[in-house]
Amino acid sequence: MLNKNSLDIKTASKLLPKREPFSHKGSFGRALLICGSKNMVGCCALATEGALRSGIGIVNLAFPDCLYNALTSRLTENLFLPLSTNKEGCISSDSIKNILNACKNSDAVMVGCGLGTSESIKELVKALVTKNEKPLIMDADALNCLSEFNDVLLNKNCEILLTPHPGEMARLCGLNVADIEENREEIIVDFCKTYKVNVLLKGYETLICNSKADSLYINKTGNTGLSKGGAGDLLSGIIAGLTPSMKGNLFNSAALGAFVHGMSADLLKKEMSEYSILPSDCAKALGRVYSLLENEKA
């Protein structure tokens, strides 16, 4: 039987982890974010800020070294792991060993934002699914690569969360977007049941289903201000930032992340038009959302 719950502020506040006063940065874990390619720079910054503003102790950003100057001039609170770039401007396949080693020192791994879909990225996606042992969040181009070899999920070596929008979900399922939108709940539950992964299906009333396919959250926050490039990168970073404090529970991290992400846009809607909200605005509003959740939890 499927257990369904709506995400409101009361439910979300119960998911929010307690921060003990005697904690230090190591207490809140490390997230490895694997992002970016020659033409996709901003996604790295948005994902990093989302993680940093969501409670993580340390963020390690892995990216193609061709982006080094652009990123180090913009980001100041994270670690940098520049990796060799191939002729397509993507992370090269000879960096996979370094990435897997970095995974071992991480409590959560996020991959996909702006990576491209070159052969080297496909190799990386397969390696992360089958060789990495840490909770893995897969978004954007990681999903586009995965859609060519879904069955690799049956040989996974870690807990996995997929965060597709309807187009990415359609590619993963071999359907069209209209099919997804007409049968969102049924499709997400069937996919989770088949592949034993957690899935967050973006869109109006985002759905989050667990890997056992027996529990579903329906998120009630968010508005059309999130309908801009970069919003998904911010969401993936938020989830990665929450996961270590939530003891690696990707289902709960995704549910809380979706609520927080949507609520940031809802707060901004009161101050500016949905036309004008940017993902970077939402990143700056995250602190206000967490403050509301802490007050509700108190």
C-alpha positions in Angstrom: 0.0 0.0 0.0 1.3 3.4 -0.9 1.7 5.9 1.9 1.1 9.4 0.6 1.8 12.7 2.5 1.6 16.3 1.5 4.6 18.5 2.3 3.6 21.5 4.3 5.6 23.5 6.8 4.6 21.3 9.7 5.7 18.1 8.0 8.9 19.7 6.6 9.9 21.1 10.0 9.8 17.6 11.4 12.2 16.5 8.8 14.7 19.3 9.6 17.7 17.9 11.5 18.6 19.3 14.8 22.0 21.1 15.0 23.7 20.5 18.3 25.5 23.5 19.8 28.8 21.6 20.3 29.1 20.6 16.6 31.8 21.6 14.2 32.1 21.5 10.4 33.0 17.8 10.4 29.7 17.1 12.2 27.7 18.3 9.2 29.6 16.2 6.6 31.1 16.6 3.2 29.4 16.8 -0.1 31.1 16.2 -3.5 29.4 18.1 -6.3 30.5 17.0 -9.9 29.3 19.7 -12.2 30.1 21.9 -15.2 31.5 21.9 -18.8 32.9 24.6 -21.0 29.6 26.2 -21.8 27.9 25.5 -18.4 29.5 27.5 -15.6 26.7 29.0 -13.6 25.3 25.6 -12.6 28.5 24.9 -10.5 28.0 28.1 -8.5 24.2 27.6 -8.0 24.6 24.0 -6.8 27.5 24.9 -4.5 25.6 27.8 -2.9 22.5 25.6 -2.5 24.6 23.0 -0.6 26.5 25.6 1.5 23.2 27.3 2.6 21.6 23.9 3.5 23.8 23.0 6.5 26.7 21.1 5.0 30.1 21.4 6.7 32.3 21.1 3.6 31.6 21.3 -0.2 34.1 19.9 -2.6 33.4 21.0 -6.1 34.7 18.8 -8.9 34.7 20.5 -12.3 36.6 20.7 -15.6 39.8 22.6 -15.1 39.0 24.9 -18.0 36.5 26.6 -15.6 39.1 27.3 -12.9 39.4 31.0 -13.2 35.7 31.6 -13.6 34.8 29.6 -10.6 37.6 30.5 -8.2 36.8 34.2 -8.7 33.1 33.6 -7.9 33.1 31.0 -5.1 34.9 31.4 -1.8 33.5 29.0 0.8 34.1 25.6 -0.8 37.0 23.3 -1.8 38.0 23.0 -5.5 38.8 19.8 -7.4 39.7 20.8 -10.9 39.8 17.8 -13.3 41.3 17.4 -16.8 39.1 18.6 -19.7 38.7 16.7 -22.9 38.3 18.3 -26.4 34.6 18.7 -25.9 35.1 20.8 -22.8 33.9 18.1 -20.5 35.5 16.2 -17.6 37.8 13.6 -19.3 37.6 9.9 -18.6 41.1 9.8 -17.0 39.6 11.8 -14.1 37.2 9.0 -13.1 39.7 7.4 -10.7 40.2 10.8 -8.9 36.5 11.3 -8.6 35.9 7.8 -7.1 38.7 8.5 -4.6 37.0 11.8 -3.7 33.7 9.9 -3.2 35.3 7.9 -0.5 36.0 11.0 1.6 32.4 12.3 1.1 29.1 11.8 2.8 27.0 12.6 -0.2 27.7 12.8 -4.0 25.8 14.9 -6.5 26.5 14.5 -10.3 25.0 15.9 -13.5 24.6 19.7 -13.5 25.9 21.0 -16.8 28.3 18.1 -17.4 27.4 17.4 -21.0 26.8 13.9 -22.4 30.1 13.0 -24.0 31.4 9.4 -23.8 33.6 10.3 -20.8 30.6 11.5 -18.9 28.7 8.3 -19.7 31.7 6.3 -18.3 31.6 8.5 -15.2 27.9 7.9 -14.6 28.3 4.1 -14.9 31.3 4.2 -12.5 29.5 6.3 -9.9 26.5 3.9 -10.0 28.5 0.7 -9.8 31.6 1.6 -7.8 30.8 4.5 -5.5 29.3 3.5 -2.1 28.0 6.9 -0.9 24.5 8.3 -1.3 24.3 9.5 -5.0 22.1 12.3 -6.3 21.8 12.3 -10.1 20.5 15.2 -12.0 20.4 16.8 -15.5 23.1 15.4 -17.9 23.7 12.4 -15.6 20.1 11.5 -16.2 20.4 12.1 -19.9 23.3 9.7 -20.0 21.6 7.2 -17.8 18.6 7.0 -20.1 20.8 5.1 -22.6 21.6 2.3 -20.1 18.9 2.3 -17.3 19.7 -1.3 -16.4 23.0 -0.2 -14.8 20.8 0.8 -11.9 20.1 -2.9 -11.3 23.8 -3.2 -10.5 24.1 -0.2 -8.2 26.5 -0.1 -5.3 24.9 2.8 -3.4 21.6 4.4 -2.5 20.5 6.6 -5.4 18.1 9.6 -5.9 17.1 10.7 -9.4 15.8 14.2 -9.8 14.3 14.4 -13.4 12.0 17.0 -14.9 9.2 15.6 -17.1 11.4 15.6 -20.2 14.2 13.7 -18.5 11.7 11.3 -16.9 10.3 10.7 -20.4 13.7 9.7 -21.7 14.3 7.5 -18.8 11.0 5.7 -19.3 11.0 5.7 -23.1 7.8 7.7 -23.2 6.8 11.2 -24.2 6.3 14.2 -21.9 2.5 14.1 -22.3 2.5 10.5 -21.0 4.5 11.6 -17.9 2.3 14.5 -17.1 -0.9 12.5 -17.4 0.3 9.7 -15.2 2.9 11.2 -12.9 2.2 9.3 -9.8 1.8 5.9 -11.4 5.0 6.3 -13.5 7.2 7.4 -10.6 6.0 4.6 -8.4 6.5 2.0 -11.1 10.0 3.3 -11.9 11.0 3.2 -8.2 9.6 -0.3 -7.8 11.5 -1.6 -10.9 14.9 0.0 -10.2 14.9 0.3 -6.4 15.9 4.0 -6.5 14.4 7.2 -5.0 12.9 9.6 -7.5 12.0 13.3 -7.3 9.8 14.2 -10.3 9.9 18.0 -10.7 6.9 20.0 -11.8 3.7 21.4 -10.4 3.3 19.6 -7.0 6.7 17.8 -7.2 6.5 14.1 -6.3 9.1 12.3 -4.3 8.9 8.5 -4.0 11.2 6.2 -2.0 13.2 3.3 -3.3 10.8 0.8 -1.8 8.0 2.4 -3.8 5.8 2.4 -0.7 6.0 6.1 0.4 5.3 9.3 -1.6 5.6 13.0 -0.7 3.6 15.6 -2.6 5.2 19.0 -2.4 2.9 22.0 -2.2 5.4 24.8 -2.4 6.8 26.7 -5.4 5.6 28.8 -8.3 6.5 29.7 -11.9 9.4 31.8 -10.7 11.3 28.5 -10.6 10.7 27.9 -14.3 14.2 29.1 -15.3 17.5 27.5 -16.1 19.5 26.9 -13.0 16.6 26.2 -10.6 17.3 22.5 -10.8 21.0 23.0 -10.1 20.1 24.9 -7.0 17.7 22.1 -5.9 20.3 19.4 -6.4 22.8 21.4 -4.3 20.2 21.9 -1.5 19.6 18.1 -1.4 23.3 17.3 -1.3 23.8 19.8 1.5 21.0 18.2 3.6 21.9 14.6 3.1 24.8 14.1 5.5 22.8 15.7 8.4 19.9 13.5 7.5 22.1 10.4 7.9 22.2 9.7 4.2 18.4 9.3 3.9 17.9 10.5 0.3 14.1 10.2 0.4 13.8 12.6 3.3 16.5 14.9 2.0 14.8 15.2 -1.3 11.4 15.9 0.4 12.8 18.6 2.6 14.9 20.0 -0.3 11.9 20.2 -2.5 9.9 22.0 0.2 12.7 24.5 0.9 13.4 25.2 -2.8 9.8 25.9 -3.5 9.3 28.0 -0.4 12.2 30.2 -1.3 10.3 31.2 -4.5 7.1 31.6 -2.5 8.7 34.1 -0.1 10.2 36.0 -3.1 6.8 36.1 -4.8 5.6 38.4 -2.1 8.3 40.9 -2.9 8.7 40.6 -6.7 6.9 39.2 -9.7 7.2 35.5 -10.6 8.5 36.8 -13.9 11.6 38.2 -12.3 12.6 35.6 -9.7 16.1 34.1 -10.4 17.6 30.9 -9.0 20.3 33.1 -7.5 17.5 35.1 -5.7 16.2 31.8 -4.3 19.6 30.8 -3.1 19.9 34.0 -1.1 16.4 33.4 0.4 17.2 29.9 1.7 18.2 31.2 5.1 14.8 32.8 5.6 13.1 29.4 4.8 15.3 27.5 7.2 14.6 30.1 9.9 10.8 29.6 9.3 11.3 25.9 9.7 13.3 26.2 12.8 10.6 28.5 14.4 8.0 25.9 13.4 10.0 23.1 14.9 10.6 25.0 18.2 
